[in-house]
Amino acid sequence: ERKTPVRGTIFFVHGGAWGAGCPWMYRLIAPAFLSRGFAVAIVGYRTYPDAKCVVRDQVGDIKDAWNALRDELKFLITPIDDGDKEM
């Protein structure tokens, strides 16, 4: 259990124009936010052409990541961050 409250959560989706990039490439952004009391989720999605998917599927991957974070780690989401409860 955390000793200090989380100020908020940074939900970072990696770049790459849908066709490149990986979450680990952005891991160096996390320490700056963590040191200020934020939780950080760096999420990814299947990339084209490796995944043979369309943008709709990739957006679905991001949506699934948000929903998993919201459902499994509720303590990281504040009402102001998740007022809609559905992405």
N, C-alpha and C positions, 0 to 999 in steps of 0.2 A: 504494500500500500504506500502511496506517495505521502511524504511528509509535508509537501507544499502543494497548493492547488495549481492546476494547469491554467495558464492565462488564456489559452486558446489553442487551436490546432491549425497548423499550416498543412493544407492538402495540396501537395505539389505534383502536378502531372508533368512527366518528362517531356522535353521537346523532341523534335525530329521530323516534323511535317508528316506524321502518320507512317513514315517509311523507315525511320532509323531511330537510334537512341535507345538507352536503357536506363532504368531508375538509378542503378549504381553510379552512373556517370555524374549524377547530381548530388551525391552523398556529402560533398563538402559544403553544401549550403546549410545542412542541418545544425552543426555546432553553434552557429551564430544565433539561431532561434532557440535552441535548447538552453543555451546559457542565459537567455532572457525569460525562461520559464514557459516557453511554448513546447507543445508536442509537435512532432513532424512526421507526416506520412508522405513518403515519396512513392508514387504509384506508377505503374506502367500499363501498357496495353499491347496487344498483338500488333506487330508492324507488318506493313505490306512490302514486298510481295511474299515474305516468308510465311505469313499466316493465311494467305489466300482468302482474306476477308475484305469486307468493305468498311467504310468509315462508320456505318451504323453499328457494326460489330465492335469496332474499336471504342466507340462512345459507350457501348454497353459494358465493355470491360471496365471503363472508368466508373461508370455508374455502379457496377458490382463492387468495385473497391470502396466507393463511398458508403454504400449500404452495409458492407461487411464491417467497416470502421464504425459506423453508427450503431450497428447491432451488437458487435462483439466488444467494443471498447467505448461504451456509452459515456464513461467518465471523462473522455477526451472532448466530447462535443457539448458545447454550451448552447442554451436556448437561442441566443442571438445567432449562432453559427448554423443552426438547424431548425429554424422556425417553421419551415415547410414540411419537414419530416420525410419528404420524398424529393429526390432530385429530378 
